[in-house]
Amino acid sequence: SLTWLSLNIDVYVTKLTAGIKRLEETVLKVNGITENRMQHNLKLISKTLLVHLPENESFSLEQFVRLQEQYIAEQSEFIDVKNKEVEKASNDVIQCVIGAQASEGVVSEIHR
């Protein structure tokens, strides 16, 4: 005869609970990376000024061009560093998801 105990419901619930816990951990990690590393750096990039106009200063066109070239070079370096940090965070999100998928083998055992 078929009973609840013969269906291994306890084992199923235990494995399912463990799978849900791993999913929650993965979501928390991805959210943490997205908020703290990606969004933070993207906000810094979006607030970066690309033109520097000193107050209470007058200068010739040549001086202005030199000043802007120097300022833009500095800002470009800053943006490049932040872009690389966002790229690394994106790769970390991908690795986090891939790692979660690798442990999905346990979830597929539930269906057996």
C-alpha positions in Angstrom: 0.0 0.0 0.0 1.0 3.6 -0.6 1.5 5.8 2.5 2.9 9.3 3.2 6.0 7.6 4.7 6.6 5.5 1.7 6.7 8.6 -0.5 9.7 10.0 1.5 7.9 13.3 2.1 10.4 14.2 4.9 13.4 13.8 2.6 11.6 15.8 -0.1 10.8 18.7 2.2 14.3 18.7 3.6 15.9 18.9 0.2 13.4 21.5 -1.0 14.1 23.6 2.1 17.8 23.4 1.5 17.3 24.4 -2.1 15.2 27.4 -1.2 17.8 28.5 1.4 20.6 28.3 -1.3 18.4 30.3 -3.6 17.8 33.0 -1.0 21.6 33.2 -0.3 22.2 33.6 -4.0 19.6 36.3 -4.3 21.1 38.2 -1.3 24.7 37.9 -2.8 23.5 39.2 -6.2 21.6 42.0 -4.6 24.5 43.0 -2.5 26.9 43.0 -5.5 24.4 45.0 -7.6 23.6 47.6 -5.0 27.0 48.1 -3.3 29.3 47.7 -6.2 27.5 48.2 -9.5 24.9 50.9 -8.6 27.3 52.8 -6.4 30.0 53.0 -9.1 27.5 53.9 -11.8 26.2 56.7 -9.7 29.7 58.0 -9.2 30.2 57.9 -13.0 27.0 59.7 -13.7 27.9 62.5 -11.3 31.3 63.0 -12.9 31.7 66.4 -14.5 33.5 66.5 -17.8 34.2 70.2 -17.9 36.0 72.2 -15.2 35.2 75.9 -14.9 37.1 77.5 -12.1 35.3 80.3 -10.4 36.6 83.8 -10.3 39.3 83.0 -12.9 39.8 84.3 -16.4 42.0 82.7 -18.9 42.8 82.6 -22.5 41.4 80.1 -25.0 44.7 78.2 -25.0 44.8 78.1 -21.2 41.2 76.9 -21.1 41.9 74.1 -23.6 45.0 73.0 -21.7 43.0 73.0 -18.4 40.2 71.0 -19.9 42.5 68.5 -21.5 44.2 67.9 -18.2 40.9 67.7 -16.3 39.3 65.4 -18.9 42.3 63.1 -18.7 42.0 62.8 -14.9 38.2 62.2 -15.2 38.7 59.7 -17.9 41.0 57.7 -15.7 38.5 57.9 -12.8 35.7 56.7 -15.1 37.9 53.9 -16.5 38.6 52.6 -12.9 34.9 52.7 -12.0 34.0 51.0 -15.3 36.4 48.2 -14.5 34.9 47.9 -11.0 31.5 47.6 -12.5 32.7 45.0 -15.0 34.3 42.9 -12.2 31.1 43.1 -10.2 29.2 42.0 -13.2 31.5 39.0 -13.6 31.1 38.2 -9.9 27.3 38.2 -10.4 27.7 35.8 -13.3 30.0 33.5 -11.2 27.5 33.6 -8.3 24.7 32.5 -10.6 26.8 29.8 -12.2 27.8 28.6 -8.8 24.2 28.4 -7.8 23.4 26.5 -10.9 26.2 24.0 -10.2 24.6 23.3 -6.9 21.3 22.8 -8.7 22.2 19.2 -9.1 20.9 18.8 -5.6 17.6 20.3 -6.6 17.3 17.9 -9.6 17.7 15.0 -7.1 14.4 16.1 -5.5 12.5 15.2 -8.6 13.8 11.6 -8.6 
